[in-house]
Amino acid sequence: MIGSDRQLKDNLISKGFVIFLFMVSLVPLIGPAVALSIVLFLRFYPILPLRTESFQKINQDILIGIQKTIGDRTIPLTEALLIRQLKRDDALRMLAVIDEMEWTATKSGILRYIIRLSPFQNIVLIAVDMLKKKTDAIVKDISDLESMPEPGGNIYQQIANLYHEISYLDLCEPVMKQTYQDKACKHALLAYKNGGEQEDEALLAVKYLLEADRVDDAYEIYRQVRKKGAYFFPKWVTYEFEFAVRRSDDTLFNNLYLLIESGGGVFIPEKVKQAAKAWRKVLTSAWL
């Protein structure tokens, strides 16, 4: 009977399994019935198809999410390889175009690829100079704000945004990124405390703390906001989903997911809904 099913035959038929069934069937009275029940269960209950299908579906959703995230932040590998083959004149024209672009994480990524891959020293130096000038401009703005005699919550918030910009745009070396993230968190917390612990300052602090992987500190601010009652759910629902996943709070996640299933979460961003559905499949996967 198992041999009549190709999938079971390929995955279950082995010398050890046949010996196991034979030994079970030798048990008086109940042995043959148990052996037959095992075979019938494996033959008619779709364990293997269900697990395979669920795993492939989860894998596809997660890969699509990762692909979109990476696509927004880096340039394709083929373009990176073309940088090495660019002629000097073409590379100079490309740098002139890049120089006119607004500063984004993609622009910083392209310049870093040029620094690593370009065979021309002057091209590399120009790219380094562009990154350095942008970094110096941000650092100067930070110094001007920090030198103010009585910085308030708004000033601390601006300083936090500038430190975050350095790390977000990849203007600093990777070893320094954590340092700038910590500085952004520090000033975001100062903005929260000196600004009367308002909701907008709390949202900024939670955002930067989560990016710096300080989940417990971010959750403590969220808890304080909920306790005070200064809480507008549509602003926090994205962070609540992230707290549920990163703190392994299945109860909170299931309660939030009910909003999506019931159609009541019209204010939930579409990207958050897609991520929540993918994570839901992970939690309920038969493969797991």
SULVEN-V784777 format. One line per field, one symbol per residue. phi: phi as a letter, one per 40 degrees, with the letter a starting at -180 (. if undefined). psi: psi as a letter, one per 20 degrees, with the letter a starting at -180 (. if undefined). burial: 1 if it has 9 or more other C-alpha atoms within 8 Angstrom, else 0. A space follows every 50 residues. Layout:
phi->???
psi->???
burial->???
This chain:
phi->.cccbcccccbbcaccccccccccccccgcdccccccccccccbcccccc ccccccccccccccccccccccbbcdccccccdccccccccccccccccc cccbccccccccccccbccbcccccccccccccccccccccccccccccb cbcccccccccccccccccfcccdcccccccccccdcccccccccgfccc ccccccdcccccgbcccccccdccccccgcabddcbccccccccccbfcc ccccccccccccgcccccdccccccccccccccbcccc
psi->ghiiogghghhhorghhghghghgiipqfighggghggghghhipmgghg ggggghgggggghgggggghhiirqqhghhhhhhiqrgghhghghhghhi qqprhgghgghhgghhhpipghgghggghgggggghgghghggghhiqgm pahhghgggghghhhghhjkirqhhighghghhggghhhhhghijjlrgg hgggggghhhhjkmgggghggghgghhhimpoghhihghgghggghjlnh ggghghhhhghijilhipqhhhgghggghghghjphh.
burial->01001001100010001100110110100011111000100110000001 11011001001100100000101110000110110100001100100000 00001111111111101100001110110111011001001100100000 11111110111111011011110000110111111111111111101110 11111111110101100110110011000110000111011011100010 01100110110000000100011011010011001000
